Amino acid sequence: MGGVTDAAASPAPSAVLGLAPVLPVVVLQDAADAVPLARALVAGGLPAIEVTLRTPAALDAIRAVAEEVPEAVVGAGTLLNPAHVAAAGAAGARFLVSPGWSPRLLGALRDSGLPFLPGVSTASEVVSLLDQGLTEMKFFPAEAAGGTAYLRSLAAPLPQARFCPTGGIGLASAPSYLALPNVGCVGGTWMLPGDALAAKDWARVERLAREAAALGG
């Protein structure tokens, strides 16, 4: 797993699904917020954190969490190409997530040595990944792509596939996803409201994280 910093030298998880019932999807504008945010999420019971590569601060944020919050399992999301995969690994990401996949991207994800969730939204994409020996996937955008009804319909013909649905899921809808036999966790942002992040209200983030973590009880 070349590129992972010494401070994050604990082994990467063998899989992404099962780390926690809810995977916070973090978009950070300021890398200085990464450490207190991660500490709040961990304290609330959500140790697995996906930092999306949607902002210039993302890689520095991943690096800071990997170095300063070892109890967090920090990952990188919105990976679109091999360069993103390499940069995320070098920053200390311990798992990788993409909104979709191409053969080239999939090859880079495999070569990283880190667990990863390639994104899917159709049965054909799921079958293609199963054919390549992959069983853990991100279902995105979950609500727009059919939600729980779609995932339920995949469970019988494709029982090997397990998903982390992400996209449009909130506290009210998360339990219906988590009740499905082919869902290992859900991704979401509801425990990271914009006004709380702007105010650096980490106590509120911790409280919302604890509420989300309780969904797996």
N, C-alpha and C positions, 0 to 999 in steps of 0.2 A: 504494500500500500504506500508506495513511494510518495513523498511529499507531505505526509501527515506530520505535524510538528511534534517535537518530543513531549510537549505538555499534554498532547492528546494521544499519547502512545498506548492507552488502553485499547484492547482489541475492538475493532468495528463490530457492530452487531451482525449476527449471521443472517438476519432478515430485518426488514423494516416493519412489516406488519406485526403487531403484538408488542411493540415497545410501549405503547400507551393507547387508550381508546381514541384519543383525539390528538392529531398532529397539528400544532399551530403553524400557520403559514404566515411568515413574517416578511413585511416589506419595510425596510429601514432607510430613511433619508440621511440619518446621522449615525455613523459607526459608534460614536460615543454612547449611544443608547443601548448598544447590543448587550453589554455585560449586565447592567441592572435589569434589563428586560428578561434576559435568559434566567437570571437568578429568581425573578418573580415567577416565571413559568415553572421552573423546577420546584420552587417552594410550594406552588399550587398543585403539584403532582403531575405535571406534563414535562417530562425530561427530554423527550424527542422534539426537536425544533427545526423546522424547515425555513431557512433564510433564502428568499428568492433572489435570483440575479437580475432584478429589474431596476436596480439603482446603482450608481457608482460606488455607494458605500457598502454594497453587499459583501464583497470579498474581505474587506477589512473587518466587517462585522463578524463573519465566520471565523476569521483568524483570532479575533479578540475572545470570542466565546470558547473556541478550542483551547486557547492558552490560559484563560482565567476562570472558566466555569467547567472544570473537568467532570462534574457530576451531570452536565448536560450532554445529550447526544445530538450534536449539531450537524445538520445536513444542508445541502444546497438544492434549490429548486429552480424551475424555469431554465433548465439546461437545454440548449438548442443545437449544440454542435460540439465536436471533439475539443475545441479550444476551451469551451466552458467547463467541460469535464476535467480537463487538465488543471485549469485554474482553481476549480473548487477543491480538488484533491490537494493541491499545493497549499491552499489556505487552511486545510485541516478538516474539511468536511468528512463525516463518517458515514454518510449515506447520500444518495443522489436521486433526484426526482426530475422527470421531464414531462411536459404537457402532452407530448406525442413522441413518435419515434420514426427514425429512418434507419436503413441498414447501417449507414456510416455512424450515426449517433449510437446505435445499439452496440456496435463493435467497440466504440470508445468506452461506453458504460461497462461492458464486460471486462475490457482490458484494465480498467481502473482498479480492480480487485475489491471494490467496495460494493455493498448491497445497493440495489437500485430499484426504482419503480418507474418503468416506462409507461407513458400515458396511452390510454385507449378510449375509444368511444363507440366502437362497433364490434359486432360479433366476429367479423372477419379479422380484425386486428387481434382480438383475443386468440382466435384459432391459430393465427400466424405465430404469435409468441409462444403458445403452448407447443406448437410444432418445433420450436427452437429450445424447448426445455425450460421455459420460464413460466412460473405460476403466480408470481406476485406482480400486480399492476396497479397503476393509478387510473381511476375512472374519472375522466374529465372532459367537458364540464358537466358535473354530475346532474344537476337539476335540468339544465338545458338539453342534456343528452338522453333523458328519459327517467332519471331518478330511481327511486326504489322499485318501481314497476319493471323497469328495464333490467335492473340487476337481478330481480327475482326471476325474470324469464330466462336469464342466462344460467341460473344455478343448476337446473336439471340437465340440460345438454352438455354443459361445460363445468362440471363440479370441481375439476382440478383448479380452476382459476379463482384467485382470491384478490380482493380489491381494497384500495383506499380511495373511496369516492371523495372528490373535492370539487368545489364550485357551486356557490349558492346555498351551502348547507349552514344552518344555524342551530342554536340551542334547542329550538322546538322540533326541528326535523331530524337532528342527529340520532335520537334513539331509534327511529324507524329504520335508519340505515344499519345501525349497529346490531339490530335484531336479525338481520339477514344472515344466513349461514355462510355466504361467500364474501362477507365484509369483515376485514380484520381491524380496521380503524377508519376514522373519517378525518379529512383535512378541513380546516376552517380558520376564519379570522375573527369570529365574533368575540373571542376573549381578548382581542387587541383593538378596541375601538379607537378611532382616530383622535378623539378628544382626550382620551386617557394618555395616549402616546405623546401628544403635543404638550400636555401638562406634566409629563413624566410622573404620572400617578401610578407607580409600580405596585402600590398596595391594592389598587383597584384591579390591576392586571392579575395579581396573585389571587384575589378573591374570585374573579371570573374563571381563572384557570382551575381553581379547586372545584368550582361548580361543573366545569366541563369534565374534569377527571372523574367525578362521581358518576358520570354516565356509564362507566365501565364496571360499576360495582354490582 
